[in-house]
Amino acid sequence: MDLKNVRVAVLVEQQYQEMEVWYPVYRLREAGCTVTLVGPEADKTYPSKLGYPARSDRSARDVTRTTSTW
């Protein structure tokens, strides 16, 4: 499926489940989506339950449905 020009937000937080973040991120990127990791704070690294890091691109308070600069 071609999803070019589609923007997707994936939420990340402390103690996230690896498969709930990384599987969708990689599959959506493979399909052509622009994926943005969104956390409570921008540019912060959140560890998973097993310690794998995920760095947020944007903070949740700064993202809206109409944000055009993800």
PDB file of N, H, CA, C and O in Angstrom:
ATOM      1  N   MET A   1       0.848  -1.168   0.000  1.00  0.00           N
ATOM      2  CA  MET A   1       0.000   0.000   0.000  1.00  0.00           C
ATOM      3  C   MET A   1       0.897   1.235   0.000  1.00  0.00           C
ATOM      4  O   MET A   1       1.847   1.322   0.778  1.00  0.00           O
ATOM      5  N   ASP A   2       0.595   2.167  -0.859  1.00  0.00           N
ATOM      6  H   ASP A   2      -0.177   2.097  -1.491  1.00  0.00           H
ATOM      7  CA  ASP A   2       1.372   3.397  -0.961  1.00  0.00           C
ATOM      8  C   ASP A   2       0.761   4.467  -0.071  1.00  0.00           C
ATOM      9  O   ASP A   2      -0.375   4.894  -0.280  1.00  0.00           O
ATOM     10  N   LEU A   3       1.520   4.891   0.914  1.00  0.00           N
ATOM     11  H   LEU A   3       2.442   4.545   1.084  1.00  0.00           H
ATOM     12  CA  LEU A   3       1.032   5.899   1.854  1.00  0.00           C
ATOM     13  C   LEU A   3       1.890   7.153   1.815  1.00  0.00           C
ATOM     14  O   LEU A   3       2.029   7.843   2.825  1.00  0.00           O
ATOM     15  N   LYS A   4       2.459   7.447   0.672  1.00  0.00           N
ATOM     16  H   LYS A   4       2.346   6.887  -0.149  1.00  0.00           H
ATOM     17  CA  LYS A   4       3.273   8.654   0.550  1.00  0.00           C
ATOM     18  C   LYS A   4       2.408   9.877   0.831  1.00  0.00           C
ATOM     19  O   LYS A   4       1.222   9.911   0.504  1.00  0.00           O
ATOM     20  N   ASN A   5       3.023  10.865   1.438  1.00  0.00           N
ATOM     21  H   ASN A   5       3.987  10.838   1.704  1.00  0.00           H
ATOM     22  CA  ASN A   5       2.359  12.119   1.812  1.00  0.00           C
ATOM     23  C   ASN A   5       1.366  11.961   2.957  1.00  0.00           C
ATOM     24  O   ASN A   5       0.559  12.857   3.204  1.00  0.00           O
ATOM     25  N   VAL A   6       1.418  10.830   3.659  1.00  0.00           N
ATOM     26  H   VAL A   6       2.075  10.102   3.458  1.00  0.00           H
ATOM     27  CA  VAL A   6       0.580  10.621   4.836  1.00  0.00           C
ATOM     28  C   VAL A   6       1.451  10.836   6.066  1.00  0.00           C
ATOM     29  O   VAL A   6       2.553  10.294   6.156  1.00  0.00           O
ATOM     30  N   ARG A   7       0.955  11.630   7.014  1.00  0.00           N
ATOM     31  H   ARG A   7       0.060  12.070   6.941  1.00  0.00           H
ATOM     32  CA  ARG A   7       1.674  11.878   8.257  1.00  0.00           C
ATOM     33  C   ARG A   7       1.015  11.105   9.393  1.00  0.00           C
ATOM     34  O   ARG A   7      -0.209  11.092   9.520  1.00  0.00           O
ATOM     35  N   VAL A   8       1.839  10.462  10.217  1.00  0.00           N
ATOM     36  H   VAL A   8       2.834  10.473  10.113  1.00  0.00           H
ATOM     37  CA  VAL A   8       1.339   9.639  11.310  1.00  0.00           C
ATOM     38  C   VAL A   8       2.094   9.981  12.585  1.00  0.00           C
ATOM     39  O   VAL A   8       3.311  10.165  12.558  1.00  0.00           O
ATOM     40  N   ALA A   9       1.383  10.068  13.698  1.00  0.00           N
ATOM     41  H   ALA A   9       0.394   9.919  13.721  1.00  0.00           H
ATOM     42  CA  ALA A   9       2.010  10.262  15.006  1.00  0.00           C
ATOM     43  C   ALA A   9       1.944   8.949  15.768  1.00  0.00           C
ATOM     44  O   ALA A   9       0.896   8.305  15.832  1.00  0.00           O
ATOM     45  N   VAL A  10       3.067   8.563  16.340  1.00  0.00           N
ATOM     46  H   VAL A  10       3.918   9.086  16.288  1.00  0.00           H
ATOM     47  CA  VAL A  10       3.130   7.384  17.207  1.00  0.00           C
ATOM     48  C   VAL A  10       3.500   7.880  18.595  1.00  0.00           C
ATOM     49  O   VAL A  10       4.495   8.583  18.775  1.00  0.00           O
ATOM     50  N   LEU A  11       2.692   7.505  19.567  1.00  0.00           N
ATOM     51  H   LEU A  11       1.884   6.933  19.421  1.00  0.00           H
ATOM     52  CA  LEU A  11       2.904   7.982  20.935  1.00  0.00           C
ATOM     53  C   LEU A  11       3.929   7.116  21.660  1.00  0.00           C
ATOM     54  O   LEU A  11       3.947   5.894  21.516  1.00  0.00           O
ATOM     55  N   VAL A  12       4.782   7.779  22.442  1.00  0.00           N
ATOM     56  H   VAL A  12       4.767   8.772  22.559  1.00  0.00           H
ATOM     57  CA  VAL A  12       5.800   7.077  23.217  1.00  0.00           C
ATOM     58  C   VAL A  12       5.849   7.673  24.624  1.00  0.00           C
ATOM     59  O   VAL A  12       5.643   8.873  24.804  1.00  0.00           O
ATOM     60  N   GLU A  13       6.119   6.838  25.605  1.00  0.00           N
ATOM     61  H   GLU A  13       6.286   5.863  25.458  1.00  0.00           H
ATOM     62  CA  GLU A  13       6.155   7.252  27.008  1.00  0.00           C
ATOM     63  C   GLU A  13       7.100   6.311  27.741  1.00  0.00           C
ATOM     64  O   GLU A  13       7.520   5.295  27.187  1.00  0.00           O
ATOM     65  N   GLN A  14       7.434   6.640  28.971  1.00  0.00           N
ATOM     66  H   GLN A  14       7.093   7.465  29.421  1.00  0.00           H
ATOM     67  CA  GLN A  14       8.274   5.781  29.789  1.00  0.00           C
ATOM     68  C   GLN A  14       7.696   4.364  29.831  1.00  0.00           C
ATOM     69  O   GLN A  14       6.481   4.184  29.917  1.00  0.00           O
ATOM     70  N   GLN A  15       8.562   3.379  29.769  1.00  0.00           N
ATOM     71  H   GLN A  15       9.548   3.526  29.699  1.00  0.00           H
ATOM     72  CA  GLN A  15       8.176   1.972  29.892  1.00  0.00           C
ATOM     73  C   GLN A  15       7.239   1.509  28.776  1.00  0.00           C
ATOM     74  O   GLN A  15       6.369   0.667  29.001  1.00  0.00           O
ATOM     75  N   TYR A  16       7.419   2.059  27.575  1.00  0.00           N
ATOM     76  H   TYR A  16       8.125   2.742  27.392  1.00  0.00           H
ATOM     77  CA  TYR A  16       6.572   1.648  26.460  1.00  0.00           C
ATOM     78  C   TYR A  16       6.866   0.198  26.072  1.00  0.00           C
ATOM     79  O   TYR A  16       7.933  -0.332  26.381  1.00  0.00           O
ATOM     80  N   GLN A  17       5.938  -0.419  25.413  1.00  0.00           N
ATOM     81  H   GLN A  17       5.071   0.011  25.162  1.00  0.00           H
ATOM     82  CA  GLN A  17       6.095  -1.777  24.903  1.00  0.00           C
ATOM     83  C   GLN A  17       6.744  -1.698  23.526  1.00  0.00           C
ATOM     84  O   GLN A  17       6.204  -1.044  22.635  1.00  0.00           O
ATOM     85  N   GLU A  18       7.871  -2.338  23.334  1.00  0.00           N
ATOM     86  H   GLU A  18       8.310  -2.870  24.058  1.00  0.00           H
ATOM     87  CA  GLU A  18       8.658  -2.217  22.108  1.00  0.00           C
ATOM     88  C   GLU A  18       7.845  -2.484  20.840  1.00  0.00           C
ATOM     89  O   GLU A  18       7.896  -1.697  19.895  1.00  0.00           O
ATOM     90  N   MET A  19       7.110  -3.567  20.813  1.00  0.00           N
ATOM     91  H   MET A  19       7.068  -4.207  21.581  1.00  0.00           H
ATOM     92  CA  MET A  19       6.357  -3.938  19.610  1.00  0.00           C
ATOM     93  C   MET A  19       5.233  -2.964  19.303  1.00  0.00           C
ATOM     94  O   MET A  19       4.811  -2.866  18.151  1.00  0.00           O
ATOM     95  N   GLU A  20       4.743  -2.250  20.285  1.00  0.00           N
ATOM     96  H   GLU A  20       5.086  -2.329  21.221  1.00  0.00           H
ATOM     97  CA  GLU A  20       3.664  -1.292  20.066  1.00  0.00           C
ATOM     98  C   GLU A  20       4.171   0.015  19.470  1.00  0.00           C
ATOM     99  O   GLU A  20       3.380   0.814  18.970  1.00  0.00           O
ATOM    100  N   VAL A  21       5.482   0.241  19.519  1.00  0.00           N
ATOM    101  H   VAL A  21       6.124  -0.408  19.926  1.00  0.00           H
ATOM    102  CA  VAL A  21       6.067   1.453  18.947  1.00  0.00           C
ATOM    103  C   VAL A  21       6.844   1.129  17.677  1.00  0.00           C
ATOM    104  O   VAL A  21       6.550   1.674  16.613  1.00  0.00           O
ATOM    105  N   TRP A  22       7.828   0.253  17.782  1.00  0.00           N
ATOM    106  H   TRP A  22       8.068  -0.189  18.646  1.00  0.00           H
ATOM    107  CA  TRP A  22       8.757   0.055  16.664  1.00  0.00           C
ATOM    108  C   TRP A  22       8.158  -0.685  15.481  1.00  0.00           C
ATOM    109  O   TRP A  22       8.478  -0.353  14.340  1.00  0.00           O
ATOM    110  N   TYR A  23       7.308  -1.667  15.705  1.00  0.00           N
ATOM    111  H   TYR A  23       7.049  -1.937  16.632  1.00  0.00           H
ATOM    112  CA  TYR A  23       6.710  -2.361  14.564  1.00  0.00           C
ATOM    113  C   TYR A  23       5.886  -1.393  13.705  1.00  0.00           C
ATOM    114  O   TYR A  23       6.094  -1.347  12.493  1.00  0.00           O
ATOM    115  N   PRO A  24       4.962  -0.621  14.285  1.00  0.00           N
ATOM    116  CA  PRO A  24       4.217   0.343  13.461  1.00  0.00           C
ATOM    117  C   PRO A  24       5.121   1.403  12.819  1.00  0.00           C
ATOM    118  O   PRO A  24       4.911   1.773  11.664  1.00  0.00           O
ATOM    119  N   VAL A  25       6.119   1.891  13.555  1.00  0.00           N
ATOM    120  H   VAL A  25       6.289   1.590  14.494  1.00  0.00           H
ATOM    121  CA  VAL A  25       7.003   2.921  13.012  1.00  0.00           C
ATOM    122  C   VAL A  25       7.686   2.412  11.746  1.00  0.00           C
ATOM    123  O   VAL A  25       7.650   3.074  10.708  1.00  0.00           O
ATOM    124  N   TYR A  26       8.305   1.245  11.831  1.00  0.00           N
ATOM    125  H   TYR A  26       8.334   0.707  12.674  1.00  0.00           H
ATOM    126  CA  TYR A  26       9.044   0.733  10.670  1.00  0.00           C
ATOM    127  C   TYR A  26       8.122   0.359   9.516  1.00  0.00           C
ATOM    128  O   TYR A  26       8.452   0.627   8.360  1.00  0.00           O
ATOM    129  N   ARG A  27       6.990  -0.248   9.797  1.00  0.00           N
ATOM    130  H   ARG A  27       6.722  -0.466  10.735  1.00  0.00           H
ATOM    131  CA  ARG A  27       6.062  -0.630   8.718  1.00  0.00           C
ATOM    132  C   ARG A  27       5.472   0.599   8.036  1.00  0.00           C
ATOM    133  O   ARG A  27       5.347   0.625   6.811  1.00  0.00           O
ATOM    134  N   LEU A  28       5.110   1.610   8.809  1.00  0.00           N
ATOM    135  H   LEU A  28       5.212   1.589   9.803  1.00  0.00           H
ATOM    136  CA  LEU A  28       4.562   2.834   8.220  1.00  0.00           C
ATOM    137  C   LEU A  28       5.613   3.563   7.389  1.00  0.00           C
ATOM    138  O   LEU A  28       5.303   4.085   6.319  1.00  0.00           O
ATOM    139  N   ARG A  29       6.849   3.601   7.874  1.00  0.00           N
ATOM    140  H   ARG A  29       7.100   3.177   8.744  1.00  0.00           H
ATOM    141  CA  ARG A  29       7.918   4.219   7.077  1.00  0.00           C
ATOM    142  C   ARG A  29       8.156   3.444   5.790  1.00  0.00           C
ATOM    143  O   ARG A  29       8.373   4.055   4.744  1.00  0.00           O
ATOM    144  N   GLU A  30       8.121   2.120   5.837  1.00  0.00           N
ATOM    145  H   GLU A  30       7.944   1.623   6.687  1.00  0.00           H
ATOM    146  CA  GLU A  30       8.263   1.298   4.638  1.00  0.00           C
ATOM    147  C   GLU A  30       7.179   1.627   3.617  1.00  0.00           C
ATOM    148  O   GLU A  30       7.426   1.586   2.412  1.00  0.00           O
ATOM    149  N   ALA A  31       5.981   1.953   4.095  1.00  0.00           N
ATOM    150  H   ALA A  31       5.780   1.986   5.074  1.00  0.00           H
ATOM    151  CA  ALA A  31       4.859   2.264   3.221  1.00  0.00           C
ATOM    152  C   ALA A  31       4.904   3.693   2.704  1.00  0.00           C
ATOM    153  O   ALA A  31       4.076   4.079   1.878  1.00  0.00           O
ATOM    154  N   GLY A  32       5.862   4.484   3.182  1.00  0.00           N
ATOM    155  H   GLY A  32       6.534   4.171   3.852  1.00  0.00           H
ATOM    156  CA  GLY A  32       6.011   5.844   2.678  1.00  0.00           C
ATOM    157  C   GLY A  32       5.522   6.952   3.582  1.00  0.00           C
ATOM    158  O   GLY A  32       5.590   8.124   3.211  1.00  0.00           O
ATOM    159  N   CYS A  33       5.028   6.608   4.769  1.00  0.00           N
ATOM    160  H   CYS A  33       4.973   5.656   5.070  1.00  0.00           H
ATOM    161  CA  CYS A  33       4.528   7.618   5.703  1.00  0.00           C
ATOM    162  C   CYS A  33       5.668   8.417   6.320  1.00  0.00           C
ATOM    163  O   CYS A  33       6.799   7.946   6.435  1.00  0.00           O
ATOM    164  N   THR A  34       5.336   9.626   6.708  1.00  0.00           N
ATOM    165  H   THR A  34       4.417  10.009   6.615  1.00  0.00           H
ATOM    166  CA  THR A  34       6.217  10.418   7.556  1.00  0.00           C
ATOM    167  C   THR A  34       5.763  10.156   8.981  1.00  0.00           C
ATOM    168  O   THR A  34       4.643  10.505   9.354  1.00  0.00           O
ATOM    169  N   VAL A  35       6.627   9.541   9.778  1.00  0.00           N
ATOM    170  H   VAL A  35       7.537   9.257   9.475  1.00  0.00           H
ATOM    171  CA  VAL A  35       6.267   9.153  11.142  1.00  0.00           C
ATOM    172  C   VAL A  35       6.939  10.085  12.132  1.00  0.00           C
ATOM    173  O   VAL A  35       8.143  10.331  12.054  1.00  0.00           O
ATOM    174  N   THR A  36       6.149  10.601  13.064  1.00  0.00           N
ATOM    175  H   THR A  36       5.171  10.401  13.128  1.00  0.00           H
ATOM    176  CA  THR A  36       6.640  11.468  14.126  1.00  0.00           C
ATOM    177  C   THR A  36       6.395  10.792  15.462  1.00  0.00           C
ATOM    178  O   THR A  36       5.272  10.390  15.764  1.00  0.00           O
ATOM    179  N   LEU A  37       7.450  10.665  16.268  1.00  0.00           N
ATOM    180  H   LEU A  37       8.363  10.992  16.023  1.00  0.00           H
ATOM    181  CA  LEU A  37       7.284  10.132  17.620  1.00  0.00           C
ATOM    182  C   LEU A  37       6.887  11.282  18.538  1.00  0.00           C
ATOM    183  O   LEU A  37       7.558  12.313  18.584  1.00  0.00           O
ATOM    184  N   VAL A  38       5.801  11.096  19.262  1.00  0.00           N
ATOM    185  H   VAL A  38       5.256  10.259  19.225  1.00  0.00           H
ATOM    186  CA  VAL A  38       5.252  12.132  20.133  1.00  0.00           C
ATOM    187  C   VAL A  38       5.267  11.633  21.564  1.00  0.00           C
ATOM    188  O   VAL A  38       4.760  10.553  21.864  1.00  0.00           O
ATOM    189  N   GLY A  39       5.860  12.438  22.449  1.00  0.00           N
ATOM    190  H   GLY A  39       6.272  13.315  22.205  1.00  0.00           H
ATOM    191  CA  GLY A  39       5.919  12.098  23.865  1.00  0.00           C
ATOM    192  C   GLY A  39       5.469  13.260  24.715  1.00  0.00           C
ATOM    193  O   GLY A  39       5.080  14.301  24.186  1.00  0.00           O
ATOM    194  N   PRO A  40       5.515  13.103  26.022  1.00  0.00           N
ATOM    195  CA  PRO A  40       5.142  14.201  26.905  1.00  0.00           C
ATOM    196  C   PRO A  40       6.022  15.437  26.704  1.00  0.00           C
ATOM    197  O   PRO A  40       5.559  16.567  26.857  1.00  0.00           O
ATOM    198  N   GLU A  41       7.297  15.214  26.361  1.00  0.00           N
ATOM    199  H   GLU A  41       7.674  14.296  26.237  1.00  0.00           H
ATOM    200  CA  GLU A  41       8.224  16.310  26.098  1.00  0.00           C
ATOM    201  C   GLU A  41       8.943  16.059  24.781  1.00  0.00           C
ATOM    202  O   GLU A  41       9.198  14.910  24.422  1.00  0.00           O
ATOM    203  N   ALA A  42       9.270  17.124  24.059  1.00  0.00           N
ATOM    204  H   ALA A  42       9.063  18.057  24.351  1.00  0.00           H
ATOM    205  CA  ALA A  42      10.003  17.002  22.799  1.00  0.00           C
ATOM    206  C   ALA A  42      11.478  16.745  23.067  1.00  0.00           C
ATOM    207  O   ALA A  42      12.026  17.177  24.082  1.00  0.00           O
ATOM    208  N   ASP A  43      12.105  16.041  22.148  1.00  0.00           N
ATOM    209  H   ASP A  43      11.660  15.691  21.324  1.00  0.00           H
ATOM    210  CA  ASP A  43      13.551  15.774  22.206  1.00  0.00           C
ATOM    211  C   ASP A  43      13.998  15.117  23.505  1.00  0.00           C
ATOM    212  O   ASP A  43      15.074  15.417  24.022  1.00  0.00           O
ATOM    213  N   LYS A  44      13.177  14.232  24.022  1.00  0.00           N
ATOM    214  H   LYS A  44      12.303  13.988  23.601  1.00  0.00           H
ATOM    215  CA  LYS A  44      13.526  13.489  25.225  1.00  0.00           C
ATOM    216  C   LYS A  44      13.544  12.005  24.884  1.00  0.00           C
ATOM    217  O   LYS A  44      12.738  11.532  24.083  1.00  0.00           O
ATOM    218  N   THR A  45      14.465  11.278  25.495  1.00  0.00           N
ATOM    219  H   THR A  45      15.120  11.662  26.146  1.00  0.00           H
ATOM    220  CA  THR A  45      14.557   9.841  25.259  1.00  0.00           C
ATOM    221  C   THR A  45      13.760   9.104  26.327  1.00  0.00           C
ATOM    222  O   THR A  45      13.925   9.341  27.523  1.00  0.00           O
ATOM    223  N   TYR A  46      12.896   8.207  25.871  1.00  0.00           N
ATOM    224  H   TYR A  46      12.762   8.013  24.899  1.00  0.00           H
ATOM    225  CA  TYR A  46      12.065   7.402  26.756  1.00  0.00           C
ATOM    226  C   TYR A  46      12.501   5.944  26.631  1.00  0.00           C
ATOM    227  O   TYR A  46      12.579   5.418  25.521  1.00  0.00           O
ATOM    228  N   PRO A  47      12.786   5.286  27.755  1.00  0.00           N
ATOM    229  CA  PRO A  47      13.181   3.878  27.693  1.00  0.00           C
ATOM    230  C   PRO A  47      11.950   2.967  27.662  1.00  0.00           C
ATOM    231  O   PRO A  47      10.914   3.260  28.258  1.00  0.00           O
ATOM    232  N   SER A  48      12.106   1.864  26.951  1.00  0.00           N
ATOM    233  H   SER A  48      12.948   1.626  26.467  1.00  0.00           H
ATOM    234  CA  SER A  48      11.039   0.859  26.926  1.00  0.00           C
ATOM    235  C   SER A  48      11.125   0.007  28.182  1.00  0.00           C
ATOM    236  O   SER A  48      11.983   0.235  29.035  1.00  0.00           O
ATOM    237  N   LYS A  49      10.249  -0.964  28.297  1.00  0.00           N
ATOM    238  H   LYS A  49       9.552  -1.150  27.604  1.00  0.00           H
ATOM    239  CA  LYS A  49      10.284  -1.880  29.436  1.00  0.00           C
ATOM    240  C   LYS A  49      11.601  -2.640  29.496  1.00  0.00           C
ATOM    241  O   LYS A  49      12.062  -3.014  30.575  1.00  0.00           O
ATOM    242  N   LEU A  50      12.208  -2.869  28.328  1.00  0.00           N
ATOM    243  H   LEU A  50      11.834  -2.566  27.452  1.00  0.00           H
ATOM    244  CA  LEU A  50      13.487  -3.583  28.269  1.00  0.00           C
ATOM    245  C   LEU A  50      14.669  -2.637  28.126  1.00  0.00           C
ATOM    246  O   LEU A  50      15.809  -3.084  27.995  1.00  0.00           O
ATOM    247  N   GLY A  51      14.408  -1.331  28.149  1.00  0.00           N
ATOM    248  H   GLY A  51      13.482  -0.968  28.255  1.00  0.00           H
ATOM    249  CA  GLY A  51      15.476  -0.351  28.109  1.00  0.00           C
ATOM    250  C   GLY A  51      15.826   0.208  26.745  1.00  0.00           C
ATOM    251  O   GLY A  51      16.774   0.984  26.633  1.00  0.00           O
ATOM    252  N   TYR A  52      15.087  -0.162  25.696  1.00  0.00           N
ATOM    253  H   TYR A  52      14.316  -0.793  25.787  1.00  0.00           H
ATOM    254  CA  TYR A  52      15.362   0.374  24.361  1.00  0.00           C
ATOM    255  C   TYR A  52      14.910   1.830  24.289  1.00  0.00           C
ATOM    256  O   TYR A  52      13.788   2.143  24.686  1.00  0.00           O
ATOM    257  N   PRO A  53      15.752   2.713  23.796  1.00  0.00           N
ATOM    258  CA  PRO A  53      15.406   4.130  23.775  1.00  0.00           C
ATOM    259  C   PRO A  53      14.543   4.522  22.569  1.00  0.00           C
ATOM    260  O   PRO A  53      14.696   3.986  21.472  1.00  0.00           O
ATOM    261  N   ALA A  54      13.654   5.451  22.805  1.00  0.00           N
ATOM    262  H   ALA A  54      13.531   5.886  23.697  1.00  0.00           H
ATOM    263  CA  ALA A  54      12.872   6.078  21.734  1.00  0.00           C
ATOM    264  C   ALA A  54      12.901   7.578  22.007  1.00  0.00           C
ATOM    265  O   ALA A  54      12.483   8.025  23.075  1.00  0.00           O
ATOM    266  N   ARG A  55      13.384   8.338  21.064  1.00  0.00           N
ATOM    267  H   ARG A  55      13.723   7.975  20.197  1.00  0.00           H
ATOM    268  CA  ARG A  55      13.492   9.790  21.240  1.00  0.00           C
ATOM    269  C   ARG A  55      12.295  10.467  20.583  1.00  0.00           C
ATOM    270  O   ARG A  55      12.020  10.261  19.401  1.00  0.00           O
ATOM    271  N   SER A  56      11.595  11.272  21.361  1.00  0.00           N
ATOM    272  H   SER A  56      11.818  11.439  22.321  1.00  0.00           H
ATOM    273  CA  SER A  56      10.413  11.964  20.840  1.00  0.00           C
ATOM    274  C   SER A  56      10.829  13.109  19.925  1.00  0.00           C
ATOM    275  O   SER A  56      11.808  13.810  20.179  1.00  0.00           O
ATOM    276  N   ASP A  57      10.065  13.277  18.863  1.00  0.00           N
ATOM    277  H   ASP A  57       9.269  12.708  18.656  1.00  0.00           H
ATOM    278  CA  ASP A  57      10.281  14.386  17.933  1.00  0.00           C
ATOM    279  C   ASP A  57       9.528  15.636  18.374  1.00  0.00           C
ATOM    280  O   ASP A  57      10.001  16.762  18.219  1.00  0.00           O
ATOM    281  N   ARG A  58       8.342  15.401  18.928  1.00  0.00           N
ATOM    282  H   ARG A  58       7.958  14.486  19.054  1.00  0.00           H
ATOM    283  CA  ARG A  58       7.459  16.515  19.328  1.00  0.00           C
ATOM    284  C   ARG A  58       6.855  16.204  20.685  1.00  0.00           C
ATOM    285  O   ARG A  58       6.817  15.051  21.116  1.00  0.00           O
ATOM    286  N   SER A  59       6.381  17.253  21.356  1.00  0.00           N
ATOM    287  H   SER A  59       6.411  18.189  21.006  1.00  0.00           H
ATOM    288  CA  SER A  59       5.657  17.042  22.608  1.00  0.00           C
ATOM    289  C   SER A  59       4.163  16.951  22.301  1.00  0.00           C
ATOM    290  O   SER A  59       3.682  17.519  21.320  1.00  0.00           O
ATOM    291  N   ALA A  60       3.456  16.245  23.136  1.00  0.00           N
ATOM    292  H   ALA A  60       3.847  15.785  23.932  1.00  0.00           H
ATOM    293  CA  ALA A  60       2.020  16.056  22.919  1.00  0.00           C
ATOM    294  C   ALA A  60       1.279  17.388  22.920  1.00  0.00           C
ATOM    295  O   ALA A  60       0.318  17.558  22.170  1.00  0.00           O
ATOM    296  N   ARG A  61       1.709  18.332  23.746  1.00  0.00           N
ATOM    297  H   ARG A  61       2.490  18.194  24.356  1.00  0.00           H
ATOM    298  CA  ARG A  61       0.988  19.615  23.815  1.00  0.00           C
ATOM    299  C   ARG A  61       1.190  20.459  22.566  1.00  0.00           C
ATOM    300  O   ARG A  61       0.400  21.362  22.293  1.00  0.00           O
ATOM    301  N   ASP A  62       2.252  20.169  21.799  1.00  0.00           N
ATOM    302  H   ASP A  62       2.894  19.435  22.021  1.00  0.00           H
ATOM    303  CA  ASP A  62       2.534  20.953  20.600  1.00  0.00           C
ATOM    304  C   ASP A  62       1.953  20.365  19.321  1.00  0.00           C
ATOM    305  O   ASP A  62       2.107  20.942  18.245  1.00  0.00           O
ATOM    306  N   VAL A  63       1.291  19.229  19.431  1.00  0.00           N
ATOM    307  H   VAL A  63       1.165  18.760  20.305  1.00  0.00           H
ATOM    308  CA  VAL A  63       0.768  18.558  18.243  1.00  0.00           C
ATOM    309  C   VAL A  63      -0.756  18.661  18.227  1.00  0.00           C
ATOM    310  O   VAL A  63      -1.430  18.386  19.220  1.00  0.00           O
ATOM    311  N   THR A  64      -1.268  19.061  17.086  1.00  0.00           N
ATOM    312  H   THR A  64      -0.720  19.284  16.280  1.00  0.00           H
ATOM    313  CA  THR A  64      -2.717  19.083  16.894  1.00  0.00           C
ATOM    314  C   THR A  64      -3.032  18.348  15.606  1.00  0.00           C
ATOM    315  O   THR A  64      -2.138  18.029  14.822  1.00  0.00           O
ATOM    316  N   ARG A  65      -4.267  18.091  15.404  1.00  0.00           N
ATOM    317  H   ARG A  65      -4.993  18.350  16.041  1.00  0.00           H
ATOM    318  CA  ARG A  65      -4.677  17.387  14.183  1.00  0.00           C
ATOM    319  C   ARG A  65      -4.294  18.178  12.930  1.00  0.00           C
ATOM    320  O   ARG A  65      -4.045  17.590  11.877  1.00  0.00           O
ATOM    321  N   THR A  66      -4.247  19.478  13.039  1.00  0.00           N
ATOM    322  H   THR A  66      -4.449  19.956  13.894  1.00  0.00           H
ATOM    323  CA  THR A  66      -4.001  20.311  11.875  1.00  0.00           C
ATOM    324  C   THR A  66      -2.540  20.748  11.754  1.00  0.00           C
ATOM    325  O   THR A  66      -2.217  21.580  10.906  1.00  0.00           O
ATOM    326  N   THR A  67      -1.660  20.206  12.583  1.00  0.00           N
ATOM    327  H   THR A  67      -1.922  19.530  13.272  1.00  0.00           H
ATOM    328  CA  THR A  67      -0.255  20.573  12.500  1.00  0.00           C
ATOM    329  C   THR A  67       0.294  20.195  11.139  1.00  0.00           C
ATOM    330  O   THR A  67       0.210  19.039  10.725  1.00  0.00           O
ATOM    331  N   SER A  68       0.856  21.169  10.448  1.00  0.00           N
ATOM    332  H   SER A  68       0.925  22.108  10.785  1.00  0.00           H
ATOM    333  CA  SER A  68       1.362  20.903   9.102  1.00  0.00           C
ATOM    334  C   SER A  68       2.883  20.838   9.063  1.00  0.00           C
ATOM    335  O   SER A  68       3.458  20.637   7.993  1.00  0.00           O
ATOM    336  N   THR A  69       3.541  21.002  10.191  1.00  0.00           N
ATOM    337  H   THR A  69       3.074  21.165  11.060  1.00  0.00           H
ATOM    338  CA  THR A  69       4.999  20.999  10.202  1.00  0.00           C
ATOM    339  C   THR A  69       5.570  19.871  11.033  1.00  0.00           C
ATOM    340  O   THR A  69       6.566  20.066  11.729  1.00  0.00           O
ATOM    341  N   TRP A  70       4.977  18.717  10.979  1.00  0.00           N
ATOM    342  H   TRP A  70       4.168  18.558  10.413  1.00  0.00           H
ATOM    343  CA  TRP A  70       5.519  17.575  11.704  1.00  0.00           C
ATOM    344  C   TRP A  70       6.847  17.316  11.132  1.00  0.00           C
ATOM    345  O   TRP A  70       7.536  16.392  11.565  1.00  0.00           O
TER     346      TRP A  70
END
